[in-house]
Amino acid sequence: MAVPKGKVSKARRDKRRSSHWKLSVPGVVACPNCGKARLPHRACKACGYYNGRQVIAVKEN
């Protein structure tokens, strides 16, 4: 006759599952206009440029 396996505690279960949901660091590229770091396929927060043209008006300090 089949016998149930022993109970797996929540801590043990969650330790096993912890590696499946690790977040990866987003790739950061340099802005071709100003050289600051920015996320790919996004407008640069420093200069407001995307794909060679200015799409966001940025205040100068």
mmCIF file of the N, C-alpha and C atoms, coordinates in Angstrom:
data_MODEL
# 
_entry.id   MODEL 
# 
loop_
_atom_site.group_PDB 
_atom_site.id 
_atom_site.type_symbol 
_atom_site.label_atom_id 
_atom_site.label_alt_id 
_atom_site.label_comp_id 
_atom_site.label_asym_id 
_atom_site.label_entity_id 
_atom_site.label_seq_id 
_atom_site.pdbx_PDB_ins_code 
_atom_site.Cartn_x 
_atom_site.Cartn_y 
_atom_site.Cartn_z 
_atom_site.occupancy 
_atom_site.B_iso_or_equiv 
_atom_site.pdbx_formal_charge 
_atom_site.auth_seq_id 
_atom_site.auth_comp_id 
_atom_site.auth_asym_id 
_atom_site.auth_atom_id 
_atom_site.pdbx_PDB_model_num 
ATOM 1   N N  . MET A 1 1  ? 0.829  -1.175 0.000   1.00 0.00 ? 1  MET A N  1 
ATOM 2   C CA . MET A 1 1  ? 0.000  0.000  0.000   1.00 0.00 ? 1  MET A CA 1 
ATOM 3   C C  . MET A 1 1  ? 0.879  1.246  0.000   1.00 0.00 ? 1  MET A C  1 
ATOM 4   N N  . ALA A 1 2  ? 0.441  2.258  -0.705  1.00 0.00 ? 2  ALA A N  1 
ATOM 5   C CA . ALA A 1 2  ? 1.230  3.491  -0.814  1.00 0.00 ? 2  ALA A CA 1 
ATOM 6   C C  . ALA A 1 2  ? 1.186  4.274  0.494   1.00 0.00 ? 2  ALA A C  1 
ATOM 7   N N  . VAL A 1 3  ? 2.312  4.874  0.825   1.00 0.00 ? 3  VAL A N  1 
ATOM 8   C CA . VAL A 1 3  ? 2.415  5.668  2.042   1.00 0.00 ? 3  VAL A CA 1 
ATOM 9   C C  . VAL A 1 3  ? 2.736  7.104  1.645   1.00 0.00 ? 3  VAL A C  1 
ATOM 10  N N  . PRO A 1 4  ? 2.032  8.108  2.209   1.00 0.00 ? 4  PRO A N  1 
ATOM 11  C CA . PRO A 1 4  ? 2.319  9.508  1.849   1.00 0.00 ? 4  PRO A CA 1 
ATOM 12  C C  . PRO A 1 4  ? 3.733  9.901  2.249   1.00 0.00 ? 4  PRO A C  1 
ATOM 13  N N  . LYS A 1 5  ? 4.336  10.706 1.441   1.00 0.00 ? 5  LYS A N  1 
ATOM 14  C CA . LYS A 1 5  ? 5.655  11.224 1.780   1.00 0.00 ? 5  LYS A CA 1 
ATOM 15  C C  . LYS A 1 5  ? 5.517  12.187 2.945   1.00 0.00 ? 5  LYS A C  1 
ATOM 16  N N  . GLY A 1 6  ? 6.634  12.464 3.620   1.00 0.00 ? 6  GLY A N  1 
ATOM 17  C CA . GLY A 1 6  ? 6.593  13.374 4.766   1.00 0.00 ? 6  GLY A CA 1 
ATOM 18  C C  . GLY A 1 6  ? 6.270  14.793 4.333   1.00 0.00 ? 6  GLY A C  1 
ATOM 19  N N  . LYS A 1 7  ? 5.700  15.565 5.253   1.00 0.00 ? 7  LYS A N  1 
ATOM 20  C CA . LYS A 1 7  ? 5.315  16.943 4.956   1.00 0.00 ? 7  LYS A CA 1 
ATOM 21  C C  . LYS A 1 7  ? 6.560  17.802 4.710   1.00 0.00 ? 7  LYS A C  1 
ATOM 22  N N  . VAL A 1 8  ? 6.515  18.600 3.666   1.00 0.00 ? 8  VAL A N  1 
ATOM 23  C CA . VAL A 1 8  ? 7.598  19.543 3.373   1.00 0.00 ? 8  VAL A CA 1 
ATOM 24  C C  . VAL A 1 8  ? 7.202  20.880 3.993   1.00 0.00 ? 8  VAL A C  1 
ATOM 25  N N  . SER A 1 9  ? 8.069  21.392 4.865   1.00 0.00 ? 9  SER A N  1 
ATOM 26  C CA . SER A 1 9  ? 7.742  22.644 5.545   1.00 0.00 ? 9  SER A CA 1 
ATOM 27  C C  . SER A 1 9  ? 7.727  23.810 4.557   1.00 0.00 ? 9  SER A C  1 
ATOM 28  N N  . LYS A 1 10 ? 7.087  24.899 4.967   1.00 0.00 ? 10 LYS A N  1 
ATOM 29  C CA . LYS A 1 10 ? 7.010  26.084 4.109   1.00 0.00 ? 10 LYS A CA 1 
ATOM 30  C C  . LYS A 1 10 ? 8.396  26.650 3.820   1.00 0.00 ? 10 LYS A C  1 
ATOM 31  N N  . ALA A 1 11 ? 9.261  26.639 4.820   1.00 0.00 ? 11 ALA A N  1 
ATOM 32  C CA . ALA A 1 11 ? 10.618 27.168 4.634   1.00 0.00 ? 11 ALA A CA 1 
ATOM 33  C C  . ALA A 1 11 ? 11.391 26.335 3.611   1.00 0.00 ? 11 ALA A C  1 
ATOM 34  N N  . ARG A 1 12 ? 11.290 25.027 3.739   1.00 0.00 ? 12 ARG A N  1 
ATOM 35  C CA . ARG A 1 12 ? 12.004 24.149 2.806   1.00 0.00 ? 12 ARG A CA 1 
ATOM 36  C C  . ARG A 1 12 ? 11.443 24.288 1.388   1.00 0.00 ? 12 ARG A C  1 
ATOM 37  N N  . ARG A 1 13 ? 10.128 24.355 1.272   1.00 0.00 ? 13 ARG A N  1 
ATOM 38  C CA . ARG A 1 13 ? 9.486  24.525 -0.031  1.00 0.00 ? 13 ARG A CA 1 
ATOM 39  C C  . ARG A 1 13 ? 9.895  25.839 -0.679  1.00 0.00 ? 13 ARG A C  1 
ATOM 40  N N  . ASP A 1 14 ? 9.883  26.929 0.100   1.00 0.00 ? 14 ASP A N  1 
ATOM 41  C CA . ASP A 1 14 ? 10.199 28.240 -0.447  1.00 0.00 ? 14 ASP A CA 1 
ATOM 42  C C  . ASP A 1 14 ? 11.675 28.383 -0.795  1.00 0.00 ? 14 ASP A C  1 
ATOM 43  N N  . LYS A 1 15 ? 12.552 27.701 -0.036  1.00 0.00 ? 15 LYS A N  1 
ATOM 44  C CA . LYS A 1 15 ? 13.976 27.703 -0.377  1.00 0.00 ? 15 LYS A CA 1 
ATOM 45  C C  . LYS A 1 15 ? 14.201 27.072 -1.743  1.00 0.00 ? 15 LYS A C  1 
ATOM 46  N N  . ARG A 1 16 ? 13.458 26.006 -2.017  1.00 0.00 ? 16 ARG A N  1 
ATOM 47  C CA . ARG A 1 16 ? 13.591 25.323 -3.303  1.00 0.00 ? 16 ARG A CA 1 
ATOM 48  C C  . ARG A 1 16 ? 13.101 26.212 -4.445  1.00 0.00 ? 16 ARG A C  1 
ATOM 49  N N  . ARG A 1 17 ? 12.048 26.961 -4.210  1.00 0.00 ? 17 ARG A N  1 
ATOM 50  C CA . ARG A 1 17 ? 11.457 27.787 -5.265  1.00 0.00 ? 17 ARG A CA 1 
ATOM 51  C C  . ARG A 1 17 ? 12.141 29.139 -5.435  1.00 0.00 ? 17 ARG A C  1 
ATOM 52  N N  . SER A 1 18 ? 13.021 29.503 -4.537  1.00 0.00 ? 18 SER A N  1 
ATOM 53  C CA . SER A 1 18 ? 13.568 30.859 -4.532  1.00 0.00 ? 18 SER A CA 1 
ATOM 54  C C  . SER A 1 18 ? 14.369 31.200 -5.778  1.00 0.00 ? 18 SER A C  1 
ATOM 55  N N  . SER A 1 19 ? 15.054 30.211 -6.364  1.00 0.00 ? 19 SER A N  1 
ATOM 56  C CA . SER A 1 19 ? 15.918 30.517 -7.497  1.00 0.00 ? 19 SER A CA 1 
ATOM 57  C C  . SER A 1 19 ? 15.160 30.678 -8.804  1.00 0.00 ? 19 SER A C  1 
ATOM 58  N N  . HIS A 1 20 ? 13.891 30.295 -8.840  1.00 0.00 ? 20 HIS A N  1 
ATOM 59  C CA . HIS A 1 20 ? 13.136 30.373 -10.089 1.00 0.00 ? 20 HIS A CA 1 
ATOM 60  C C  . HIS A 1 20 ? 12.632 31.776 -10.394 1.00 0.00 ? 20 HIS A C  1 
ATOM 61  N N  . TRP A 1 21 ? 12.596 32.648 -9.409  1.00 0.00 ? 21 TRP A N  1 
ATOM 62  C CA . TRP A 1 21 ? 11.978 33.954 -9.590  1.00 0.00 ? 21 TRP A CA 1 
ATOM 63  C C  . TRP A 1 21 ? 12.961 35.095 -9.448  1.00 0.00 ? 21 TRP A C  1 
ATOM 64  N N  . LYS A 1 22 ? 14.258 34.836 -9.668  1.00 0.00 ? 22 LYS A N  1 
ATOM 65  C CA . LYS A 1 22 ? 15.250 35.901 -9.544  1.00 0.00 ? 22 LYS A CA 1 
ATOM 66  C C  . LYS A 1 22 ? 15.059 36.902 -10.674 1.00 0.00 ? 22 LYS A C  1 
ATOM 67  N N  . LEU A 1 23 ? 15.112 38.165 -10.318 1.00 0.00 ? 23 LEU A N  1 
ATOM 68  C CA . LEU A 1 23 ? 15.002 39.214 -11.321 1.00 0.00 ? 23 LEU A CA 1 
ATOM 69  C C  . LEU A 1 23 ? 16.374 39.479 -11.912 1.00 0.00 ? 23 LEU A C  1 
ATOM 70  N N  . SER A 1 24 ? 16.410 39.765 -13.188 1.00 0.00 ? 24 SER A N  1 
ATOM 71  C CA . SER A 1 24 ? 17.681 40.084 -13.830 1.00 0.00 ? 24 SER A CA 1 
ATOM 72  C C  . SER A 1 24 ? 17.834 41.603 -13.917 1.00 0.00 ? 24 SER A C  1 
ATOM 73  N N  . VAL A 1 25 ? 19.056 42.046 -13.909 1.00 0.00 ? 25 VAL A N  1 
ATOM 74  C CA . VAL A 1 25 ? 19.350 43.475 -13.992 1.00 0.00 ? 25 VAL A CA 1 
ATOM 75  C C  . VAL A 1 25 ? 19.075 43.930 -15.413 1.00 0.00 ? 25 VAL A C  1 
ATOM 76  N N  . PRO A 1 26 ? 18.364 45.045 -15.592 1.00 0.00 ? 26 PRO A N  1 
ATOM 77  C CA . PRO A 1 26 ? 18.098 45.501 -16.962 1.00 0.00 ? 26 PRO A CA 1 
ATOM 78  C C  . PRO A 1 26 ? 19.381 45.957 -17.638 1.00 0.00 ? 26 PRO A C  1 
ATOM 79  N N  . GLY A 1 27 ? 19.463 45.726 -18.932 1.00 0.00 ? 27 GLY A N  1 
ATOM 80  C CA . GLY A 1 27 ? 20.625 46.162 -19.691 1.00 0.00 ? 27 GLY A CA 1 
ATOM 81  C C  . GLY A 1 27 ? 20.648 47.677 -19.782 1.00 0.00 ? 27 GLY A C  1 
ATOM 82  N N  . VAL A 1 28 ? 21.782 48.262 -19.475 1.00 0.00 ? 28 VAL A N  1 
ATOM 83  C CA . VAL A 1 28 ? 21.920 49.717 -19.516 1.00 0.00 ? 28 VAL A CA 1 
ATOM 84  C C  . VAL A 1 28 ? 22.885 50.058 -20.639 1.00 0.00 ? 28 VAL A C  1 
ATOM 85  N N  . VAL A 1 29 ? 22.503 51.007 -21.477 1.00 0.00 ? 29 VAL A N  1 
ATOM 86  C CA . VAL A 1 29 ? 23.345 51.444 -22.586 1.00 0.00 ? 29 VAL A CA 1 
ATOM 87  C C  . VAL A 1 29 ? 23.649 52.926 -22.436 1.00 0.00 ? 29 VAL A C  1 
ATOM 88  N N  . ALA A 1 30 ? 24.682 53.383 -23.113 1.00 0.00 ? 30 ALA A N  1 
ATOM 89  C CA . ALA A 1 30 ? 25.045 54.799 -23.083 1.00 0.00 ? 30 ALA A CA 1 
ATOM 90  C C  . ALA A 1 30 ? 24.223 55.545 -24.123 1.00 0.00 ? 30 ALA A C  1 
ATOM 91  N N  . CYS A 1 31 ? 23.771 56.716 -23.775 1.00 0.00 ? 31 CYS A N  1 
ATOM 92  C CA . CYS A 1 31 ? 23.020 57.563 -24.706 1.00 0.00 ? 31 CYS A CA 1 
ATOM 93  C C  . CYS A 1 31 ? 23.984 58.056 -25.791 1.00 0.00 ? 31 CYS A C  1 
ATOM 94  N N  . PRO A 1 32 ? 23.640 57.904 -27.067 1.00 0.00 ? 32 PRO A N  1 
ATOM 95  C CA . PRO A 1 32 ? 24.553 58.364 -28.116 1.00 0.00 ? 32 PRO A CA 1 
ATOM 96  C C  . PRO A 1 32 ? 24.664 59.886 -28.182 1.00 0.00 ? 32 PRO A C  1 
ATOM 97  N N  . ASN A 1 33 ? 23.702 60.602 -27.614 1.00 0.00 ? 33 ASN A N  1 
ATOM 98  C CA . ASN A 1 33 ? 23.737 62.059 -27.669 1.00 0.00 ? 33 ASN A CA 1 
ATOM 99  C C  . ASN A 1 33 ? 24.564 62.660 -26.537 1.00 0.00 ? 33 ASN A C  1 
ATOM 100 N N  . CYS A 1 34 ? 24.309 62.247 -25.291 1.00 0.00 ? 34 CYS A N  1 
ATOM 101 C CA . CYS A 1 34 ? 24.989 62.857 -24.152 1.00 0.00 ? 34 CYS A CA 1 
ATOM 102 C C  . CYS A 1 34 ? 25.939 61.908 -23.425 1.00 0.00 ? 34 CYS A C  1 
ATOM 103 N N  . GLY A 1 35 ? 25.811 60.592 -23.648 1.00 0.00 ? 35 GLY A N  1 
ATOM 104 C CA . GLY A 1 35 ? 26.713 59.636 -23.027 1.00 0.00 ? 35 GLY A CA 1 
ATOM 105 C C  . GLY A 1 35 ? 26.272 59.115 -21.673 1.00 0.00 ? 35 GLY A C  1 
ATOM 106 N N  . LYS A 1 36 ? 25.156 59.603 -21.140 1.00 0.00 ? 36 LYS A N  1 
ATOM 107 C CA . LYS A 1 36 ? 24.659 59.130 -19.847 1.00 0.00 ? 36 LYS A CA 1 
ATOM 108 C C  . LYS A 1 36 ? 24.041 57.740 -20.006 1.00 0.00 ? 36 LYS A C  1 
ATOM 109 N N  . ALA A 1 37 ? 23.963 57.006 -18.903 1.00 0.00 ? 37 ALA A N  1 
ATOM 110 C CA . ALA A 1 37 ? 23.362 55.672 -18.934 1.00 0.00 ? 37 ALA A CA 1 
ATOM 111 C C  . ALA A 1 37 ? 21.848 55.792 -19.035 1.00 0.00 ? 37 ALA A C  1 
ATOM 112 N N  . ARG A 1 38 ? 21.267 54.938 -19.872 1.00 0.00 ? 38 ARG A N  1 
ATOM 113 C CA . ARG A 1 38 ? 19.814 54.913 -20.036 1.00 0.00 ? 38 ARG A CA 1 
ATOM 114 C C  . ARG A 1 38 ? 19.389 53.506 -20.376 1.00 0.00 ? 38 ARG A C  1 
ATOM 115 N N  . LEU A 1 39 ? 18.086 53.206 -20.212 1.00 0.00 ? 39 LEU A N  1 
ATOM 116 C CA . LEU A 1 39 ? 17.548 51.908 -20.588 1.00 0.00 ? 39 LEU A CA 1 
ATOM 117 C C  . LEU A 1 39 ? 17.351 51.860 -22.102 1.00 0.00 ? 39 LEU A C  1 
ATOM 118 N N  . PRO A 1 40 ? 17.555 50.704 -22.719 1.00 0.00 ? 40 PRO A N  1 
ATOM 119 C CA . PRO A 1 40 ? 17.360 50.618 -24.161 1.00 0.00 ? 40 PRO A CA 1 
ATOM 120 C C  . PRO A 1 40 ? 15.892 50.803 -24.547 1.00 0.00 ? 40 PRO A C  1 
ATOM 121 N N  . HIS A 1 41 ? 15.661 51.367 -25.704 1.00 0.00 ? 41 HIS A N  1 
ATOM 122 C CA . HIS A 1 41 ? 14.328 51.630 -26.256 1.00 0.00 ? 41 HIS A CA 1 
ATOM 123 C C  . HIS A 1 41 ? 13.545 52.614 -25.394 1.00 0.00 ? 41 HIS A C  1 
ATOM 124 N N  . ARG A 1 42 ? 14.235 53.517 -24.709 1.00 0.00 ? 42 ARG A N  1 
ATOM 125 C CA . ARG A 1 42 ? 13.592 54.553 -23.900 1.00 0.00 ? 42 ARG A CA 1 
ATOM 126 C C  . ARG A 1 42 ? 14.285 55.874 -24.198 1.00 0.00 ? 42 ARG A C  1 
ATOM 127 N N  . ALA A 1 43 ? 13.564 56.967 -24.042 1.00 0.00 ? 43 ALA A N  1 
ATOM 128 C CA . ALA A 1 43 ? 14.167 58.290 -24.204 1.00 0.00 ? 43 ALA A CA 1 
ATOM 129 C C  . ALA A 1 43 ? 15.114 58.551 -23.038 1.00 0.00 ? 43 ALA A C  1 
ATOM 130 N N  . CYS A 1 44 ? 16.184 59.279 -23.309 1.00 0.00 ? 44 CYS A N  1 
ATOM 131 C CA . CYS A 1 44 ? 17.171 59.605 -22.278 1.00 0.00 ? 44 CYS A CA 1 
ATOM 132 C C  . CYS A 1 44 ? 16.573 60.643 -21.334 1.00 0.00 ? 44 CYS A C  1 
ATOM 133 N N  . LYS A 1 45 ? 16.681 60.396 -20.016 1.00 0.00 ? 45 LYS A N  1 
ATOM 134 C CA . LYS A 1 45 ? 16.143 61.341 -19.046 1.00 0.00 ? 45 LYS A CA 1 
ATOM 135 C C  . LYS A 1 45 ? 17.016 62.578 -18.918 1.00 0.00 ? 45 LYS A C  1 
ATOM 136 N N  . ALA A 1 46 ? 18.287 62.448 -19.258 1.00 0.00 ? 46 ALA A N  1 
ATOM 137 C CA . ALA A 1 46 ? 19.212 63.572 -19.102 1.00 0.00 ? 46 ALA A CA 1 
ATOM 138 C C  . ALA A 1 46 ? 19.055 64.611 -20.221 1.00 0.00 ? 46 ALA A C  1 
ATOM 139 N N  . CYS A 1 47 ? 18.952 64.141 -21.470 1.00 0.00 ? 47 CYS A N  1 
ATOM 140 C CA . CYS A 1 47 ? 18.891 65.089 -22.589 1.00 0.00 ? 47 CYS A CA 1 
ATOM 141 C C  . CYS A 1 47 ? 17.557 65.066 -23.335 1.00 0.00 ? 47 CYS A C  1 
ATOM 142 N N  . GLY A 1 48 ? 16.745 64.023 -23.154 1.00 0.00 ? 48 GLY A N  1 
ATOM 143 C CA . GLY A 1 48 ? 15.441 63.957 -23.803 1.00 0.00 ? 48 GLY A CA 1 
ATOM 144 C C  . GLY A 1 48 ? 15.459 63.434 -25.223 1.00 0.00 ? 48 GLY A C  1 
ATOM 145 N N  . TYR A 1 49 ? 16.578 62.887 -25.670 1.00 0.00 ? 49 TYR A N  1 
ATOM 146 C CA . TYR A 1 49 ? 16.684 62.414 -27.044 1.00 0.00 ? 49 TYR A CA 1 
ATOM 147 C C  . TYR A 1 49 ? 16.340 60.938 -27.137 1.00 0.00 ? 49 TYR A C  1 
ATOM 148 N N  . TYR A 1 50 ? 15.729 60.563 -28.273 1.00 0.00 ? 50 TYR A N  1 
ATOM 149 C CA . TYR A 1 50 ? 15.480 59.167 -28.598 1.00 0.00 ? 50 TYR A CA 1 
ATOM 150 C C  . TYR A 1 50 ? 15.522 59.024 -30.105 1.00 0.00 ? 50 TYR A C  1 
ATOM 151 N N  . ASN A 1 51 ? 16.289 58.048 -30.571 1.00 0.00 ? 51 ASN A N  1 
ATOM 152 C CA . ASN A 1 51 ? 16.409 57.753 -32.004 1.00 0.00 ? 51 ASN A CA 1 
ATOM 153 C C  . ASN A 1 51 ? 16.857 58.965 -32.808 1.00 0.00 ? 51 ASN A C  1 
ATOM 154 N N  . GLY A 1 52 ? 17.770 59.745 -32.242 1.00 0.00 ? 52 GLY A N  1 
ATOM 155 C CA . GLY A 1 52 ? 18.366 60.861 -32.968 1.00 0.00 ? 52 GLY A CA 1 
ATOM 156 C C  . GLY A 1 52 ? 17.584 62.157 -32.944 1.00 0.00 ? 52 GLY A C  1 
ATOM 157 N N  . ARG A 1 53 ? 16.461 62.201 -32.272 1.00 0.00 ? 53 ARG A N  1 
ATOM 158 C CA . ARG A 1 53 ? 15.714 63.457 -32.202 1.00 0.00 ? 53 ARG A CA 1 
ATOM 159 C C  . ARG A 1 53 ? 15.206 63.692 -30.792 1.00 0.00 ? 53 ARG A C  1 
ATOM 160 N N  . GLN A 1 54 ? 14.955 64.941 -30.464 1.00 0.00 ? 54 GLN A N  1 
ATOM 161 C CA . GLN A 1 54 ? 14.504 65.277 -29.117 1.00 0.00 ? 54 GLN A CA 1 
ATOM 162 C C  . GLN A 1 54 ? 13.002 65.044 -29.022 1.00 0.00 ? 54 GLN A C  1 
ATOM 163 N N  . VAL A 1 55 ? 12.613 64.220 -28.042 1.00 0.00 ? 55 VAL A N  1 
ATOM 164 C CA . VAL A 1 55 ? 11.200 63.883 -27.862 1.00 0.00 ? 55 VAL A CA 1 
ATOM 165 C C  . VAL A 1 55 ? 10.666 64.383 -26.527 1.00 0.00 ? 55 VAL A C  1 
ATOM 166 N N  . ILE A 1 56 ? 11.554 64.762 -25.592 1.00 0.00 ? 56 ILE A N  1 
ATOM 167 C CA . ILE A 1 56 ? 11.148 65.282 -24.302 1.00 0.00 ? 56 ILE A CA 1 
ATOM 168 C C  . ILE A 1 56 ? 11.879 66.587 -24.055 1.00 0.00 ? 56 ILE A C  1 
ATOM 169 N N  . ALA A 1 57 ? 11.135 67.607 -23.638 1.00 0.00 ? 57 ALA A N  1 
ATOM 170 C CA . ALA A 1 57 ? 11.778 68.876 -23.290 1.00 0.00 ? 57 ALA A CA 1 
ATOM 171 C C  . ALA A 1 57 ? 12.339 68.739 -21.880 1.00 0.00 ? 57 ALA A C  1 
ATOM 172 N N  . VAL A 1 58 ? 13.647 68.949 -21.734 1.00 0.00 ? 58 VAL A N  1 
ATOM 173 C CA . VAL A 1 58 ? 14.327 68.786 -20.451 1.00 0.00 ? 58 VAL A CA 1 
ATOM 174 C C  . VAL A 1 58 ? 14.808 70.145 -19.989 1.00 0.00 ? 58 VAL A C  1 
ATOM 175 N N  . LYS A 1 59 ? 14.547 70.457 -18.695 1.00 0.00 ? 59 LYS A N  1 
ATOM 176 C CA . LYS A 1 59 ? 14.991 71.718 -18.141 1.00 0.00 ? 59 LYS A CA 1 
ATOM 177 C C  . LYS A 1 59 ? 16.509 71.694 -17.938 1.00 0.00 ? 59 LYS A C  1 
ATOM 178 N N  . GLU A 1 60 ? 17.173 72.750 -18.295 1.00 0.00 ? 60 GLU A N  1 
ATOM 179 C CA . GLU A 1 60 ? 18.627 72.865 -18.108 1.00 0.00 ? 60 GLU A CA 1 
ATOM 180 C C  . GLU A 1 60 ? 18.903 73.437 -16.728 1.00 0.00 ? 60 GLU A C  1 
ATOM 181 N N  . ASN A 1 61 ? 19.850 72.855 -16.014 1.00 0.00 ? 61 ASN A N  1 
ATOM 182 C CA . ASN A 1 61 ? 20.224 73.357 -14.691 1.00 0.00 ? 61 ASN A CA 1 
ATOM 183 C C  . ASN A 1 61 ? 21.466 74.209 -14.773 1.00 0.00 ? 61 ASN A C  1 
# 
